[in-house]
Every structure is written in C-alpha cells, then in structure tokens.
Amino acid sequence: MISLPLFKASMKKTLKLLLGFSLVMVFYLLITAYMYDPSGESDPFSALPEGMREALGLLDGPQTIEGFLSTGFYGVTFLVFMAIFCLIVANQLMASLVDRGSMAYLLATPVSRGRVARTQAAVLLVSLLVIAIVLTAAGLLGISQVTGGAEVDVSVFIQVNLIAFLLFFVVSGYAFLSSSVFNESKQAISASGGLTLFMYLCGIAANSSSELSWLKNLSLFSVFQPMSIVQGDTPVGLLAAILAVTGAALYAVSFAAFRRRDLPL
C-alpha cells in the first residue's frame, strides 16, 4: 500500500521535471526522425570521426526508420537524458528529504517508513512509465509526419521502448537504493551517478576497441542494443523478464534498507 496524499504531493513536485524531460526527448526523437533519409544516400552523422561513430554506436545500420532511430536517438541521447532523470528524481524523492530534515516531519505522521519508501518509489516508476508512453505515442503518431510518410513497424518500435523502459527500471532501482541508504544528497548522487558514468564509459570503451570488448560485461547499458532488437536478434521476452526481476529486486532491497537504517531525525 502507498500513501495517496504523499503520492500526490511528491508527484506534484516531480511534475515539472517530468514534463520538461518528456518534451525534450520527444523533440529530439522527432528531430532525429526528420533527418532520416529512406534512400540511404545521406548520413547526418557522417561528419563525425569513424572512431567516435563506432564508440557511440553510430555505425551504419539498416536503412529503416527504426534502425536509424536506434543509432541516432536511442543509442546516445535517450540513454543520457533518462539516466539524468532517474538520478535527479530518485535523489529528490528520498535522500534530499533526509538531507533537508523533511523526512523527520514526514515520519512523525502515522505513515510508516515502508509506506513512505513504497510511495516515493511509485512516484519514480509512474514518472518513468509516463515518459515511455509519451515517447512511444509520439513516435507512432509523429514519425510518419516529420519523415514524409515513413512507415513505422509498430511491433518493433514498441519492443525497443519496452526494453528501454525496463532498462531504466533497473537504473532507477539502484539510484533509489542509493538515495535510501545515504543521509546526504551529495553522497547519494555521487554513488549512483558514479556507477552510471562508470558503466556508460565501459560501454563506450567496449565499442571503441575489440581488445576492450570485455568491458561490456561491466556495463548494464550493454544489454540494451536497439539495433539488435530491430534486426530480430534479441530475445526480447527473456531480456524483459531479466530486467524486470532485477529492477524489482533492487527496489525490494531499497525498502528493506530504508526500514532498518538509522536516520538522523
């Protein structure tokens, strides 16, 4: 069970960030789609050095709109914006309340620690779900308009967005865990942000050299290969199940840790 009044209050505080990030990502999605050339004669990323293109996953893929967006949007822009959103909101919902002393007032009410944690987690997860739905809807409704009629494979596009949502279900899980165990915002954001940056850089390094390909095993982001989904080479059902279980486990650990820890109240 969650606390509905707390959910509404926390959702209201998160709303500006949610709307801002949603609009920015929809803008980048449609702008990237606008650059799509179905003939394959032009590549908007061709000006980048080959090494950078390879490291960022911007190598040539199949000239379908899904393949183009997989490299041009989901491969870099989407990951960066979603990671930042998860880190900021997770910190705002838990560690920031402890840091500012607001958690003491909140726990002075009849709302238990466990209920507070579940409610704040619900706010974060609902926010992620809203972004996923908005992006999917914007893509399905807007891509054909900005590309002059390019047909989107609905099933493939939904699969890409499903795995993307579940990937950040996991990212939000460890960000929420960090925010649940640290007393200060800077500690929580440093831990979760440092881990995220480390994994992201491992993914880039793994793409840049075959000798460093083993580093992909250290990066959560390596499991999200949108081009592989487009090409039908990813077992979407299995990957979705693994990510869902991992994310749920991280949130369960977060709830338990927050209930048992000593708080500076």
Helices and strands as residue ranges (DSSP letters): H 4-34, H 50-55, H 65-72, H 77-93, H 95-100, H 102-107, H 113-147, H 154-181, H 185-208, G 210-218, G 220-223, H 226-230, H 236-260
